[in-house]
Amino acid sequence: MRILQLIDSLEVGGAERMAVNYANALLGKIKVSALCATRAEGDLKSLIESDIPYLFLNKKRTLDLAAFLRLRRFIKTHNIQLIQAHGSSYFTAVLVKMISPGLKLIWHDHYGNSEFLKQRDARILKPLSRFFDGVIAVNDNLSCWSKEYLNIEKSIFVKNFIADALPLDKSFKINGVVGKRIVCVANLRPQKNHQLLLKSFEELLKIDDQYTLHLFGSKIDTTYSDLILSSIETSGFKNSVFYYGTHLKLSSVLPHFDIGVLTSNSEGLPLSLLEYGQAGLAVVATNVGDCAQVLDGAGICLPPNDSESLVNVVLKYKSIPQLKIENGRLLRKKVDSFYSSKSVLPEVIDLYEHVLY
């Protein structure tokens, strides 16, 4: 099989990271595993394996004929049989499919607001979806939506997976007391609700001022990120909060922390939970998207916007250290068993075969 992962950019984000994960994980398992970024490159480019055929399309506008022709040439050069189009890149994929006889197309739906599908704007997506040969969705809600709203019969829920962990970065400098280092991996945008996290952390410090909060994430929304970072700077707890920005090799530093948190208003299947689990962290997250399914029996889920409960869970991990250790151990085992490439790829390759043959 010859598969092309298509993504609009290589900036750090969930869909973008999954496109790279798929390209890397499929290398050596199929004849050709290729990747194309249509509009922008970014930090994730450095994670692409050197043996993967790669194209930066540099698409300048919605209807960029020269870009479409470049993509078609790339597809012909590498005899690509199927495009796996992540997120909004389906538009480019559909147009190039129209001028590439025999090319198959699977859309990978990473939509993060799966709690609010009734408000989803699908005015462009729906008419173009008739060109889809299949859909991969990151949770059951999205899979059902594709079947019912887009009438795509071959729509399956496939769990996100993470790359193999890197060796521990022992040179990584980290502040705070061992056992009380809280980490949040989430790009700075409203969906992730850092305001709730900061409010809860402020309340936690009133009870135990030894805790520290460590934030990783790109400044996706400038207005929001400026608001969050300025609120930290003007707070009374700024010396207990540390913002690291983008970090491409999280698996090499996450084991330094103790508790992983995610306070999102909505999610699909967040990679950060899987990364916390891979690192063996105890986890608390809001009950959105597939967070409860990931953490079932191996972490704690809370209602969204519940600051008091978040504080109480952190204190519960403090008062019952064995619970923190056990949850971390169970989640690590669960991630390895169900959310690694070795457990997920067979199902994806099976879909490829059904679409192609």
N, C-alpha and C positions, 0 to 999 in steps of 0.2 A: 504493500500500500504506500501511496505517496500523498502525504497530508500537509496542508499549509495552515498554520495558525495565523489568523488575521486580527489585528487590534489597531485601534486608532492612534494610540500613543504608548510610549514606554515610560511614562511618568509613574511614580510609585502609587499603586492602587490595587484593589482586590482583583478586578477583572484583568488588569495588565499583568499582575504577578501570575495569575493562572495561565494566561497565554504563554508566558515564558516557561512556567512549570510543565505545561503540556508538551511544548516543543522539546524541552530538555529530557523529559521522562520517556518520550517516544523514540528518542534517538537510539538506534541499535535494535529497536523492537519492530520497526517497520522499515520499508525500503528507503523512504525519504521523509524526514521530519524537517519542515521549513517554517520560517516565520517572517511576517511582513508587518511593519508599522506604517500606517497610511498617512497620518498627519504630523506627528511629532515623535522625536526620539526622547530619551530620558535616561535616568539613572539605571533603570532595569536592563538597559542594553548590555551593561558590563556582566550581567549574569547569564547571557546566552552562550551556550557551549560553542566552541570555535568550529566544530564540524557541521553546524546547522546552517544551511543556505539561508541567507538573510537579505531582505530588501527593505530599504527605507523609501517609501513611495513619494514622500514630500508632496502630498496632495494639497493644492493651494485653495481650492474652492469646491463646492458641492459637486458640480459637474465639470470635472477636469479631465478632458478627453486624453490629453497626453499622459496623465497618470494612469488612467485605465489601460491604455495601450502598453505602458511599461509593466504593469502588473500582468497583463496577458502574456507578454514576452517571457516574464519570469516563470509563469505557470507552464508555458510551452517548453522552456529550457529544462525545467526539472520534472516535466511530465506529471505535474500535479493532478491527482484524480479528484480530490475533495478539499474544500475549504471549510475550516471550522472558524466561523466568524464570531468573535467575542463582542458582546454588547452592541454599541451603535455602529460597529464596522459592517453590519449586515447590509447597509446601503451600498457600500462599495462592492461587497461580495455579489450582491444581486446584479448590479450593472455589468460586472466582468463575467458573470455566468451567462448573461444574455449574448455575449460575443465569444463564448468559449464552449463549443458543442461538446456534450458529454460530461462537463464538469458538474460535480455534485456539491451541495451546500448544506451544512449543518449550522444552525444558529445556536450559540451558547448564551443563554439568558442569565445575566448576573444581577438583575434588577434588585436593588437593595431595599426598596420600599414595598416589600411583598405584603405588608399589612394594609396597604392602601392601593390595591390593584384597581379599585373602581375609579380612582382618580388618574390612572395611568393614561398618558397621551399616546395613543397608538394609531393616529391618523395616517402616518406614513408607513408604520410597521405593518399594519393589517393588509393593505393591498400588495405589498412586496412579499409578504409571507407565503404567498402561493408558489414562490420560487424555492422555498425551503424543502429540502428532502428529509429533514429531521430537526429536532430541537433537543438540546441538553439544557436542563434547568437546574439551578443550584438548590432548589427545595421543592417540596411537593406542591405548595401553593402555585408556584410558577409553572410547574409541569401541567397541572390541571387547567390553569389559565390558557396555556397554549393549545391544549386539546379543545377546550370549550369555546374560546374566543377566536383563536386563529384557525381552528379546525385542522390542526396538525396531528395526524394519527401517531406518527413516530416521535412522540414527545416523552422523554424519560428524565427522571430525577437522578442525577449523578452527583455524589458528594464531592465537594472541593477536596483537594489533597495538598500536602505540602512537600517541599523538597527535603531530601535527607539532611539531618542536622550537621552543621559544621563543628569542628573542634572548638572547645571553649577558649574564648579570647581572655587569657589570664592578664593581659596588659590593660584591659578595659577598666578605667577609673570610675568608681562608683561611691557615692556618699550614702550615709545613713547606717542605722543599726541593723545588723544581721537579724533576720526574722521579721523585720518591720518595714521592708522595702516593697512598696506597692508600685506596680507598673501598669501603664495603659498604652497599648499599641493601637492607635486610631488616627487617621488623617484629620486635620483640623477643619472640620466642616459641621454644619448644624446638626445633621443626622446623628452624629456621635455624642452629642449632648455633654460636652465637657463642663458646662455650667453645673450640672447635677453632680458631677464628680468632684469639682472644686468645692461646692457647697458641703458635700458629705465629708470631704477631707478636712475642711475647716472645723466641722463639728467633732470629728475624730480627734483632732489635735487638742481640743478642750479636755478630752478624757485621757489621752496619752500623747504627749508632745514629741515622742521619740520616732513616730512614724514619718516616713518620707514618701513623696509621690514622684514617679519618674515617667515622663511622657515622651513617646516616640510617635512621629507622624509628620507628613508633609503639610505645608501651608496651602491646601487646596483652595480654600475660600479666603481671600485676603482680608475682607472685612471681618469675617468671623474669627480668623486666626489672630488678627490684630487685637480684637476685643478680648479674646481669651488670654493672650500673652500680657496685655496691658493690665488686665484684672489681677493676674498673678503678681505682676511687678508692684502694683499699688496695694496689695493685700498685706495683712500682718503675718502671713505665713510664707512669704516669697523665699525665704532661706531653706524651706523644707520641700520646695518643688523644683524639679530639674527637667528642662526641656532639651532633648537631644536632636530634634529635627528628624531628617530621614536617615535611616540606618539600613543598609542593604543586606547585612549579614546578621539579622536578628537572632538566629539560632545559636550564634556564637556568644551572645551576651545575655540572653534571657535567663539562663540558669543562675545568674548572679542575683536575681530577684526572688521574692517570696510569694507574693499574691498578685495574680493577674486580674484586672478588672476591665469591664466593657459596659458602658452606660448608655448605649445607643437607644434612640427612639424607634428605629426600624433596622432590619438587617435581612440579608439572604442567608448565607452560611459564612460567617466571618472567619477569615483565615487567622485572625489574631487568637481566637480560642484554640485553634489547632496548634498554633505556635506556642501558646502557654502550656498546652498539654505535652507537646514534644519536649519542653524544657522541664517538665515535672512540677509546674507551679500549681498551687491551690487557686481556684478560679471562682469569681462571682461575676455574673452578667445579668443584664435585663432579659426578661422573657419575651424576646422578639425574634422573628425569623426562625431559624433552626437552632437557636442557642440552647433551648431546653432539651432538644434531642441529642445534641452533642454532649451536654453536661449531665444528662440523666444518670444519677447514681454516682457521678464522679465530679460534681461541682455544685454550686448553688445558684439558682435563678431567682430573680426578683421582679416584681412588677416595674414597668418603666416609671421614672420620675419619683421613685420612693427613696428619698435621701436617708430617712431614719433606718430603714431596713438594711441599706448598704453599710451604714456604720455598724449596725448590730452584727452583721455577718463577719466583718473584719474583726470585731471584738470576740466573736465566737471562735474564730480561728486562733485568736490569741489565748483564749481561756482553755481551748481544747487542742493543744499542739498536735496530738495524734490525728485529729480530723484533717488538719491541714496537710500532714504528711501522707495520709491515706488517700485523700482526694487527689493529690498530685500524682501519686503512684497509679491510681485507677485511670485517671485521664490520660496519662502517658501510655498506658497499655491499650486504652481504647483508640487513641489516635493512631498508634502503630498498627492496630488490627483492622481499623475501618477507614482511616483517613490518610493513608500513605499511598504512593503511586502503585505499589504492588497489589493493593487491595482494590483500587478504583479502576486502573487501566484496562483490565480484562473486560469489564462491562462496556467501556467506551469503544474498545477495539471491536467488540461484538456489534455495536451499533454501526460502526464504520462498514463492517462486512455486510450487514443487512442493507445499508444504503447503496453500497457499491455493487453488490452481487445478488 
